[in-house]
Amino acid sequence: MKDLLLITPPFTQLNTPYPATAYIKGFLNTKNISSYQIDLGIEVILELFSKEGIQKIFAKSIDLKNTSENSQRIFALRDEYIKTIDQVILFLQNRNPTLARQICSMNFLPEASRFNQLDDMEFAFGNMGLQDKAKHLATLYLEDLSDYIVEHVDSDFGFSRYAERLGKSANSFDELYAKLNSDQTFIDDITLKILHEKLELVQPKLVCFSVPFPGNLYSAFRSAKFIKENYPQIKIAMGGGFPNTELREVKDKRVFEFFDFITLDDGEVPLELIYENITSSVAVPVEAKRTFLLENDEVIYKNNSPKHDYKQAQVGTPDYTDLKLDQYISVIEIANPMHSLWSDGRWNKLTMAHGCYWGKCTFCDISLDYIKIYEPISAKILVDRMEELIATTGETGFHFVDEAAPPALMREVALEILRRNLVVTWWTNIRFEKSFTKDLCFLLKLSGCVAVSGGLEVASDRLLKLIDKGISVEQVAQVTRNFTEAGVMIHAYLMYGYPTQTIQETVDSLEMVRQLFEMGILQSAFWHQFAMTAHSPVGLNPEEFGVTPLKQEILFANNDIDFTDRTGIDHSKFSFGLKKSLFNYMHGINFELPLQNWFDFKIPKTTIHPDYIHDSLLEEENFTFKPNSKIVFLEKNVIAENYIKTKKQNSWPYTRITFHLKTNIVSLDFEQEKGEWLTKILQENTFENPKRITLQQLKTDFENDFEDFELFWFSKPMQQLKENGVILSL
């Protein structure tokens, strides 16, 4: 028996749990409040995509004559699907790796329409990428089954969402309410059977649903309805990303037929107060924090508690106990290494900083606390939490789920990882700002950073200024070059249809993206059409951005706002061409095709010079003296030897310093006294030393004994050390 049951309703990711319940469980541990958590999504998926589940799917009668050719083929091959499904799932759980050879034989899995779009496998995975190649084929196999389920079993099904349309911009609760009062679906039956088993096991006083996305909303309500009907003594709360952004103005009383409480923003204090209320048997909370509830048959928003939110250092380490970490499914939807990070592999989720340190982008919900309140965590606490998670989960992969990770904190985290000799793999979201120098990118890579994602949005300097992004396309090119040269992959979020954007700017933005991929400094990207949200500067002040909102009465959800743009352009017509061209660029092909080829309507020629991105990368900063930059010496494996160099009748005392790097050896000769000085500096200022010397301090120390530090600092031997990552300026 536990006090709280924390639930992530279907569906989010297949490969790793959404972290919200783990965050809350970690906090509850600090308060000695017992809890149990489940990811209903993965448990439903595992039951659905099993031999028994697939048999039930094919047992449903269909009108073969009037169904699609693709469904006819899948139905005809049903015995092959039933035979192979359990082994394929085990393989995708990394529990049956030898099956990869059978899958890659191309004569093991039944193939339907998804295999028609099969990539060039040798180009995508090479001759040795057997496991990844098999994952990609197995993913297509599952997507074929998903297509069949959508056509014949449940039209709302999706691997990472369920009945998403019911949650998107649902200003009225009517449609969702009607769906909840209609018959249960095939997916509902599985979901509620598992929920019933968990309720009997846990016997909670309070069930908390974390609803991050519109695609989780319907299942949360359906599950809450089941609890209300069968366990009326249990109280039910909802929090998470969806209510935080969409339900801030909820007024419909019918919502509270399903939920007793809806909390907003950081959930720790609101949930703690709800728990205290339930355990004290008070009918209505006297005090609450950012909580909607029904009082005297009216929806009220109660925020009268004087209790402050907890600092990030106080909320504890996320706790993944109870989740079936070894049963998540790694899939590869498209043959792109960066793109696969979202769906392949188990990642422990952490946050470097609450909120966004920039907090200005006009399309973003910067008025809401989850972005507006910026609070970083110290590097030491973060790496402590990393070590704790490694010990409890056995996983050394980390995804920092920040709005935008602060560069200075990333630097300190990287150095702390190196000091502790940890072997970890991590990635995060960033802003493409100039702080990401070559040296910083190299340091991040050494600490285990394999990838970053960031918003380029509209690749147009005029629109980037309007967005208040604080970057330029040229700056993005330089930062992506720095990461790429360090061996860190980059994904860019791209936007089209921003207010006042012209057709010419859309075409020019595509050309910028084409050049970034052609130069090899961008590995992955995704286009999405601009959506005006209620809590963004555009949504709050639409007239300033040339748009007119289409007003509707808000009784339920309020986030995405329909609007008209004064340009009158139908931006949606660009969607297919932008995505098709990007698909090609991500596979490294068809850069030479005119942009017109991607569209079935006339577009203007680009005004961007064909070498714009190339020319943006010509500027180098190798010989810039920055006195305040902190100097880090990364190598400890250094051997210094004095010797006499003789040439004709003259001889000079020299010091040869040899650096044993991971993949090569660098030996350099210095005049003996300068060599001894450098050796001393290297010993005193390793990366393990938390106090870092500045370039100005280094210059002062040098000039106590020698002259012209700049001549020494920019000499060929010192440049070699910088190029090999022995000396970093941060």
C-alpha positions in Angstrom: 0.0 0.0 0.0 1.3 3.5 -1.0 -0.1 6.9 -0.3 0.2 8.1 -3.9 0.0 6.5 -7.3 1.7 8.5 -10.0 0.6 7.8 -13.6 1.8 8.8 -17.0 -1.2 8.0 -19.3 -0.8 6.6 -22.8 1.2 7.5 -24.9 4.6 9.3 -24.8 7.8 7.7 -25.8 8.6 4.0 -26.4 12.2 4.1 -25.5 12.4 5.9 -22.2 9.9 7.1 -19.5 8.6 10.6 -19.5 10.4 12.1 -16.4 7.6 14.0 -14.7 6.5 11.2 -12.3 10.2 10.3 -11.5 10.8 14.0 -10.6 7.7 14.0 -8.3 8.6 10.7 -6.7 12.1 12.0 -6.0 10.6 15.0 -4.3 8.1 12.9 -2.3 11.0 10.8 -1.1 12.5 13.9 0.6 9.1 14.3 2.5 8.9 10.6 3.4 5.6 10.3 1.4 5.3 6.8 0.0 4.4 6.6 -3.7 4.3 4.2 -6.6 4.6 5.2 -10.3 3.6 3.6 -13.6 4.0 4.4 -17.2 0.7 3.2 -18.5 1.8 3.9 -22.1 4.6 1.4 -22.3 2.6 -1.3 -20.4 -0.3 -0.9 -22.9 2.1 -1.0 -25.9 3.7 -4.2 -24.6 0.4 -5.9 -24.2 -0.9 -4.7 -27.5 2.2 -5.7 -29.4 2.4 -9.2 -28.1 1.4 -12.5 -29.6 -1.9 -12.5 -27.7 -2.5 -8.8 -28.5 -1.9 -9.2 -32.2 -4.1 -12.3 -32.3 -6.9 -10.2 -30.8 -6.4 -7.5 -33.4 -6.6 -10.0 -36.3 -9.6 -11.7 -34.7 -11.6 -8.6 -35.3 -13.7 -9.0 -38.5 -13.0 -6.7 -41.4 -14.6 -6.2 -44.8 -11.7 -7.4 -46.9 -13.2 -6.4 -50.2 -13.7 -2.8 -49.2 -10.5 -2.3 -47.2 -7.2 -0.9 -48.4 -4.8 -3.0 -50.4 -2.2 -2.5 -47.6 -4.6 -3.9 -45.0 -5.4 -6.8 -47.2 -1.8 -7.6 -47.5 -1.2 -7.3 -43.7 -4.2 -9.5 -43.0 -3.0 -12.1 -45.4 0.3 -12.2 -43.6 -1.3 -12.2 -40.2 0.3 -15.6 -39.2 3.8 -14.2 -39.9 3.1 -11.2 -37.7 1.7 -13.4 -34.9 4.8 -15.7 -35.2 7.4 -12.9 -35.1 6.0 -10.2 -32.8 7.3 -11.4 -29.5 10.8 -11.9 -30.8 10.9 -8.5 -32.5 9.8 -6.8 -29.2 12.5 -8.7 -27.3 15.0 -7.5 -29.9 13.9 -3.9 -29.6 14.3 -4.2 -25.8 17.9 -5.2 -26.4 17.1 -8.7 -25.0 17.5 -10.7 -28.2 20.4 -9.0 -30.2 21.2 -12.1 -32.3 17.8 -11.6 -34.1 19.4 -8.7 -36.0 21.0 -11.1 -38.5 17.6 -12.6 -39.3 15.9 -9.3 -39.6 18.6 -7.9 -41.9 18.3 -11.0 -44.2 15.2 -9.2 -45.6 13.3 -12.5 -45.6 12.2 -12.7 -42.0 9.8 -9.8 -41.3 6.5 -9.5 -43.2 6.6 -6.3 -45.2 3.7 -3.9 -46.1 3.6 -0.3 -47.3 6.0 1.2 -44.8 8.8 -0.8 -46.5 8.1 0.9 -49.8 9.9 4.0 -48.4 12.9 2.0 -47.3 16.1 4.0 -47.3 19.3 2.9 -49.1 20.3 0.6 -46.3 24.0 0.4 -47.1 24.2 4.2 -47.4 22.4 4.7 -44.2 24.0 2.1 -42.0 27.1 0.9 -43.8 28.2 -2.7 -43.7 28.7 -3.0 -40.0 25.6 -1.1 -38.5 23.7 -4.4 -38.1 21.9 -3.6 -34.9 20.7 -0.1 -36.1 19.7 -1.5 -39.5 17.6 -4.2 -37.8 16.0 -1.6 -35.5 15.0 0.5 -38.5 13.5 -2.5 -40.2 11.7 -3.7 -37.1 10.3 -0.1 -36.6 8.8 -0.2 -40.1 7.3 -3.6 -39.3 5.6 -2.0 -36.1 4.5 1.0 -38.1 2.8 -1.4 -40.6 0.9 -3.0 -37.7 0.1 0.5 -36.4 -1.4 1.5 -39.8 -3.6 -1.6 -39.6 -4.8 -0.8 -36.1 -5.7 2.8 -37.1 -7.7 1.6 -40.1 -9.6 -1.3 -38.4 -9.3 -1.2 -34.6 -8.9 2.3 -33.2 -8.5 5.4 -35.5 -7.1 7.4 -32.6 -4.1 5.2 -32.0 -0.5 6.5 -32.3 2.7 5.2 -30.8 3.5 8.5 -29.0 -0.1 9.9 -28.7 -3.7 8.8 -28.3 -6.7 10.7 -29.4 -4.5 13.8 -29.7 -7.1 15.8 -31.7 -9.4 15.8 -28.7 -6.9 17.7 -26.7 -5.6 20.1 -29.3 -7.1 23.5 -28.9 -10.2 22.1 -27.2 -11.8 25.4 -26.1 -14.9 23.4 -25.4 -15.1 20.2 -23.3 -18.1 18.9 -25.3 -16.4 16.6 -27.8 -14.1 15.0 -25.2 -17.0 14.6 -22.7 -19.1 12.9 -25.4 -16.2 10.5 -26.2 -15.8 9.7 -22.5 -19.5 8.8 -22.3 -19.4 6.5 -25.3 -18.2 3.0 -25.4 -14.7 2.1 -24.4 -12.2 1.5 -27.2 -10.0 -1.6 -27.7 -7.1 0.5 -26.3 -9.2 1.6 -23.4 -9.9 -2.0 -22.5 -6.2 -2.8 -22.2 -5.5 0.5 -20.4 -8.2 0.0 -17.8 -7.3 -3.7 -17.2 -3.8 -2.7 -16.3 -4.9 0.3 -14.3 -7.3 -2.0 -12.3 -4.4 -4.3 -11.5 -2.2 -1.4 -10.3 -4.9 0.1 -8.1 -5.5 -3.3 -6.4 -1.7 -3.6 -5.8 -1.0 -0.1 -4.6 -4.3 0.9 -2.9 -3.5 4.6 -3.0 -5.2 7.5 -1.2 -4.4 9.8 -4.1 -3.9 9.2 -7.8 -1.9 11.8 -9.7 -1.9 11.9 -13.5 0.9 13.7 -15.2 -0.4 14.9 -18.6 2.4 16.3 -20.7 0.8 16.5 -24.1 -2.6 16.6 -25.8 -2.0 13.0 -26.8 -2.2 11.9 -23.1 -5.4 13.8 -22.2 -8.1 11.4 -23.3 -6.5 8.4 -21.6 -6.1 10.5 -18.4 -9.8 11.3 -18.4 -10.8 7.8 -19.3 -8.7 6.4 -16.5 -10.0 9.0 -14.0 -13.6 8.0 -14.9 -12.8 4.4 -14.2 -11.4 5.3 -10.8 -14.4 7.5 -9.9 -16.8 4.7 -10.8 -14.9 1.9 -9.1 -12.9 3.5 -6.3 -14.9 6.5 -5.2 -12.9 6.9 -2.0 -9.7 7.7 -4.0 -9.0 11.4 -4.8 -7.6 12.2 -8.2 -5.3 15.1 -9.3 -3.9 16.2 -12.7 -0.8 18.2 -13.4 1.9 18.4 -16.1 2.6 20.3 -19.3 -0.9 20.2 -20.8 -2.8 21.7 -17.8 0.1 24.1 -17.2 -0.3 25.6 -20.7 -3.9 24.8 -21.7 -6.1 24.6 -18.6 -5.2 27.9 -16.9 -8.7 29.2 -17.6 -10.8 26.0 -17.1 -14.4 26.8 -16.1 -16.4 23.7 -17.1 -17.7 22.0 -14.0 -18.0 18.7 -15.9 -14.2 18.4 -15.8 -14.4 17.9 -12.0 -16.6 14.8 -12.5 -13.3 13.2 -13.3 -10.7 15.1 -11.3 -10.7 16.5 -7.8 -7.7 18.8 -8.3 -5.9 20.3 -11.3 -2.5 21.9 -10.4 -0.5 24.4 -12.4 3.3 25.0 -12.8 5.8 23.4 -10.4 3.9 20.5 -8.8 5.8 19.9 -5.6 4.1 22.4 -3.2 0.6 22.0 -4.7 0.8 18.2 -4.4 2.2 18.3 -0.9 -0.7 20.5 0.2 -3.3 18.2 -1.5 -1.7 15.2 0.3 -1.8 17.0 3.7 -5.5 17.8 3.0 -6.4 14.2 2.2 -4.6 12.7 5.1 -6.2 15.2 7.5 -9.7 14.3 6.2 -10.7 17.9 5.6 -13.5 18.0 3.0 -12.2 21.2 1.2 -8.6 22.4 1.3 -8.3 25.5 3.5 -5.0 26.3 1.8 -3.9 25.4 -1.7 -1.2 26.4 -4.2 -2.1 27.0 -7.8 -4.9 24.5 -7.7 -8.3 24.3 -9.4 -11.1 22.5 -7.6 -14.8 22.4 -7.2 -16.1 24.3 -4.1 -19.9 25.0 -3.5 -20.5 23.5 -7.0 -18.3 26.2 -8.6 -14.9 25.9 -10.2 -12.5 28.0 -8.2 -8.8 28.6 -8.5 -7.2 28.5 -5.0 -3.7 30.0 -4.5 -3.8 31.2 -0.9 -1.0 29.2 0.7 2.0 31.3 1.9 4.3 28.4 1.3 7.0 29.1 -1.2 8.1 26.8 -4.0 11.1 24.7 -3.3 14.5 25.6 -4.7 15.8 23.1 -7.3 18.5 22.0 -5.0 15.8 20.9 -2.5 13.5 18.8 -4.7 15.7 15.6 -4.7 17.0 13.3 -7.3 14.5 11.9 -9.8 13.5 8.3 -8.8 12.8 5.8 -11.5 11.9 3.0 -9.1 8.8 0.9 -10.1 9.1 1.7 -13.8 10.0 -1.2 -16.1 13.2 0.3 -17.3 14.4 -2.9 -19.0 11.2 -3.2 -21.1 11.2 0.0 -23.1 11.5 -0.3 -26.8 14.3 1.3 -28.9 13.1 2.2 -32.4 14.7 4.0 -35.3 12.2 5.7 -37.5 14.5 7.3 -40.0 18.1 6.5 -40.8 19.7 9.6 -39.2 21.9 9.2 -36.1 20.9 12.5 -34.5 17.2 12.0 -35.2 17.3 8.6 -33.5 18.2 10.0 -30.1 14.6 10.7 -29.4 13.5 7.1 -30.0 16.5 4.9 -29.5 18.1 4.1 -26.1 17.2 4.7 -22.5 18.0 8.1 -21.1 17.9 9.3 -17.6 16.2 12.7 -17.7 17.6 15.7 -15.7 17.3 19.4 -15.8 20.3 21.8 -15.5 18.2 24.9 -14.9 14.5 25.6 -14.2 13.1 28.0 -16.8 15.0 29.8 -19.6 17.9 32.1 -19.1 17.0 34.0 -22.3 13.2 34.2 -21.9 12.5 36.6 -24.7 11.4 34.6 -27.8 8.1 36.1 -28.9 6.5 32.7 -30.0 7.3 31.1 -26.7 5.2 30.9 -23.5 7.6 33.2 -21.6 4.8 34.6 -19.4 4.4 31.2 -17.7 6.5 30.2 -14.6 8.0 27.1 -16.2 10.0 29.4 -18.5 9.8 32.8 -16.7 11.4 31.7 -13.4 15.0 30.9 -14.2 16.9 29.0 -11.5 20.1 27.0 -12.3 21.3 24.1 -10.2 25.0 23.9 -9.2 27.2 21.6 -11.2 28.2 19.6 -8.1 24.5 18.8 -7.2 23.8 17.9 -10.9 26.7 15.5 -11.1 25.8 14.1 -7.7 22.4 13.4 -9.1 23.9 11.8 -12.2 25.9 9.4 -10.1 22.9 8.6 -8.0 20.9 7.8 -11.1 23.7 5.6 -12.5 23.6 3.7 -9.3 19.9 3.2 -9.2 19.1 2.7 -12.9 22.3 1.2 -14.2 22.1 3.6 -17.1 24.9 6.1 -18.0 22.9 8.0 -20.7 21.5 11.4 -19.8 19.1 13.8 -21.6 19.0 17.2 -20.0 15.5 18.4 -20.8 16.1 22.2 -20.4 14.4 24.9 -22.3 17.9 26.0 -23.1 20.9 24.8 -21.1 23.1 27.7 -20.0 26.6 27.5 -21.6 28.4 28.5 -18.4 26.7 25.8 -16.4 27.3 23.2 -19.2 31.0 24.1 -18.9 31.0 23.5 -15.2 29.1 20.3 -15.5 31.6 19.1 -18.1 34.5 19.9 -15.9 32.9 18.2 -12.9 32.3 15.0 -14.9 35.9 15.0 -16.0 37.1 15.6 -12.4 35.2 12.6 -11.2 36.4 10.4 -14.1 32.8 9.5 -15.0 32.0 7.8 -18.3 28.6 9.2 -19.3 26.8 10.1 -22.6 24.6 13.1 -22.6 22.7 15.6 -24.8 20.6 18.7 -24.3 18.8 21.7 -25.8 20.6 25.0 -26.3 20.5 28.4 -27.9 22.9 28.8 -30.8 24.8 31.6 -29.1 28.4 32.8 -29.5 29.4 31.4 -26.1 29.8 28.0 -27.8 33.3 28.5 -29.0 35.4 25.7 -30.4 37.1 25.2 -27.1 33.9 24.9 -25.1 32.4 22.5 -27.7 35.5 20.4 -27.5 35.3 20.3 -23.6 31.6 19.3 -23.8 32.5 16.5 -26.2 35.2 15.2 -23.9 32.8 15.0 -21.0 30.4 12.8 -23.0 28.2 15.3 -24.9 27.2 13.6 -28.2 24.5 16.0 -29.4 22.6 19.3 -29.0 19.3 20.6 -30.3 18.4 24.2 -30.7 16.0 26.6 -32.3 17.1 28.2 -35.6 13.4 28.8 -36.2 13.1 31.0 -39.3 16.5 31.2 -41.0 16.0 34.9 -41.7 17.8 37.7 -39.9 14.8 40.0 -40.1 12.5 37.5 -38.6 15.0 36.4 -36.0 15.0 40.0 -34.8 11.2 40.0 -34.7 11.3 36.8 -32.8 13.8 38.4 -30.4 15.9 35.2 -30.7 19.1 37.1 -30.0 21.0 35.2 -32.8 21.8 35.6 -36.5 22.0 33.0 -39.2 25.7 33.6 -39.5 26.2 33.1 -35.8 24.2 29.8 -36.0 26.5 28.6 -38.8 29.6 29.3 -36.7 28.2 27.6 -33.6 27.1 24.5 -35.6 30.5 24.4 -37.2 32.1 24.5 -33.8 30.0 21.6 -32.5 30.4 19.6 -35.7 34.2 19.9 -35.6 34.2 18.8 -32.0 32.2 15.7 -33.0 28.9 16.7 -31.5 25.7 16.3 -33.6 23.3 19.1 -34.1 19.5 19.2 -34.6 17.7 22.4 -35.5 14.1 23.3 -34.8 12.8 25.2 -37.8 9.6 27.3 -38.2 7.6 28.6 -41.1 4.6 30.8 -41.2 5.7 33.3 -38.5 3.6 36.5 -38.6 4.5 38.8 -41.6 6.7 36.1 -43.1 6.7 36.4 -46.9 6.9 33.7 -49.4 10.4 35.0 -50.4 11.5 34.7 -46.8 10.3 31.1 -46.6 12.2 30.2 -49.8 15.3 32.0 -48.5 15.0 30.2 -45.2 15.0 26.9 -47.0 18.1 27.9 -48.9 19.9 28.7 -45.7 19.0 25.3 -44.3 20.1 23.6 -47.6 23.5 25.2 -47.3 23.9 24.3 -43.6 23.3 20.7 -44.5 25.5 20.8 -47.6 28.4 22.2 -45.5 28.0 19.3 -43.2 27.4 21.5 -40.1 23.8 20.4 -39.4 22.9 16.8 -39.1 19.1 16.8 -38.4 16.2 19.2 -38.3 12.4 19.5 -38.2 10.0 22.0 -39.7 6.9 23.0 -37.9 4.3 25.6 -38.8 4.0 28.6 -36.4 1.3 28.3 -33.8 0.1 31.3 -31.8 -0.2 30.4 -28.2 -2.2 32.3 -25.6 0.8 32.9 -23.2 3.4 34.1 -25.7 4.1 37.8 -26.6 2.4 37.2 -30.0 -0.7 35.8 -28.3 -0.8 38.5 -25.7 -0.2 41.4 -28.1 -1.2 40.1 -31.5 -1.8 43.5 -33.1 2.0 44.3 -32.6 2.8 41.3 -34.9 0.2 41.9 -37.6 -2.2 39.1 -36.7 -5.8 39.0 -35.7 -7.0 36.3 -33.2 -10.2 34.5 -33.9 -11.9 34.8 -30.4 -13.8 31.9 -28.9 -15.3 31.4 -25.5 -12.9 29.5 -23.3 -14.4 26.9 -21.0 -11.8 24.2 -21.2 -8.4 24.4 -23.0 -6.8 27.6 -24.1 -3.4 27.6 -25.7 -3.3 27.4 -29.5 -5.2 30.4 -31.0 -6.6 30.5 -34.5 -5.7 33.7 -36.2 -5.5 35.5 -39.5 -2.2 37.0 -40.8 -2.3 40.4 -42.6 -0.1 38.9 -45.4 -3.0 36.5 -46.3 -0.5 33.8 -47.2 -1.6 30.1 -46.8 1.7 28.9 -45.2 0.4 25.3 -44.9 0.9 24.7 -48.6 4.7 24.8 -48.0 4.5 22.0 -45.5 5.0 19.0 -47.8 7.8 20.6 -49.9 9.8 21.8 -46.8 9.6 18.4 -45.2 10.4 16.5 -48.3 13.5 18.6 -49.1 14.6 18.2 -45.4 14.2 14.5 -45.6 16.6 14.4 -48.5 19.1 16.8 -46.9 19.2 14.8 -43.7 20.2 11.8 -45.9 22.9 13.9 -47.5 21.4 13.9 -51.0 19.9 16.2 -53.7 21.6 19.4 -52.6 22.0 20.3 -56.3 18.3 20.2 -57.1 16.6 23.6 -57.5 14.4 24.5 -54.6 11.5 24.7 -57.1 11.7 20.9 -57.5 10.3 20.4 -54.0 7.1 22.2 -54.6 4.2 21.6 -57.0 3.4 25.3 -57.3 5.5 28.3 -58.5 7.9 29.8 -55.9 10.3 32.7 -56.4 14.1 32.1 -56.8 16.1 32.5 -53.6 17.9 35.8 -53.0 20.6 34.1 -50.8 24.1 33.9 -52.3 25.0 30.3 -52.9 28.1 30.7 -50.7 26.5 32.6 -47.9 27.0 29.9 -45.2 30.5 29.1 -46.6 31.5 32.7 -46.3 30.1 32.9 -42.8 32.6 30.3 -41.6 35.7 32.1 -42.9 36.1 34.3 -39.8 38.6 32.7 -37.3 39.4 33.8 -33.8 42.6 31.8 -33.3 44.8 34.9 -32.7 42.5 36.9 -30.5 43.8 37.8 -27.0 41.0 37.6 -24.4 42.5 38.5 -21.0 39.5 37.4 -19.0 39.1 33.9 -20.6 39.7 31.0 -18.2 42.4 28.6 -19.2 42.0 24.9 -18.7 44.8 22.4 -19.2 43.3 19.0 -19.9 46.2 16.6 -20.1 47.8 14.9 -17.1 49.9 12.4 -19.0 52.8 14.7 -19.6 56.5 13.8 -19.7 59.1 16.6 -19.7 62.8 16.0 -20.5 65.7 18.4 -20.7 68.3 18.0 -23.5 70.9 19.9 -25.4 70.1 20.7 -29.0 73.3 21.1 -31.1 73.6 22.8 -34.5 77.1 23.3 -36.0 79.3 24.8 -33.3 76.4 26.1 -31.2 74.2 24.3 -28.6 71.1 25.3 -26.7 69.4 23.8 -23.6 65.8 22.7 -24.5 62.9 21.0 -22.8 61.0 18.4 -24.8 57.4 18.0 -23.5 55.6 14.9 -24.6 51.8 14.6 -24.3 50.2 11.2 -24.5 46.7 11.9 -25.8 44.0 9.3 -26.3 44.6 8.8 -30.0 48.1 10.3 -30.6 51.3 11.6 -29.1 52.4 15.2 -29.4 56.0 16.0 -28.6 57.1 19.7 -28.6 60.4 21.4 -28.0 60.7 24.6 -25.9 63.6 26.7 -24.7 64.5 25.1 -21.5 63.5 27.8 -19.1 60.2 28.4 -20.9 59.6 24.6 -21.1 60.1 24.3 -17.3 57.8 27.2 -16.7 55.1 25.6 -18.9 55.6 22.2 -17.2 55.0 23.9 -13.8 51.9 25.7 -15.1 50.5 22.4 -16.4 51.0 20.7 -13.1 49.5 23.5 -11.1 46.4 24.1 -13.3 45.0 20.8 -14.3 41.3 20.6 -14.9 41.0 18.9 -11.5 41.9 22.3 -9.9 38.5 24.1 -9.2 40.4 27.4 -9.4 41.1 28.3 -13.0 43.7 30.8 -14.0 42.8 33.6 -16.5 44.8 34.4 -19.6 45.8 37.7 -18.0 47.1 36.0 -14.8 49.0 33.6 -17.0 50.5 36.5 -18.9 51.5 38.2 -15.6 53.2 35.0 -14.3 55.0 34.5 -17.6 56.3 38.1 -17.7 57.8 37.8 -14.2 60.6 35.9 -15.9 60.3 36.4 -19.7 59.2 39.0 -22.2 56.4 39.1 -24.8 53.8 36.6 -23.7 51.7 37.0 -26.8 54.6 35.9 -29.0 54.9 32.7 -26.8 51.1 32.2 -26.5 50.5 32.3 -30.3 53.7 30.4 -31.2 53.5 27.3 -33.3 54.0 24.8 -30.5 51.4 26.4 -28.3 49.0 26.4 -31.3 49.5 22.7 -31.6 48.5 22.2 -28.0 45.4 24.2 -28.5 44.5 22.4 -31.7 44.9 19.0 -29.9 42.7 20.2 -27.0 45.4 20.2 -24.4 44.8 23.9 -23.7 41.3 25.3 -23.8 40.2 29.0 -23.4 36.8 29.1 -21.8 
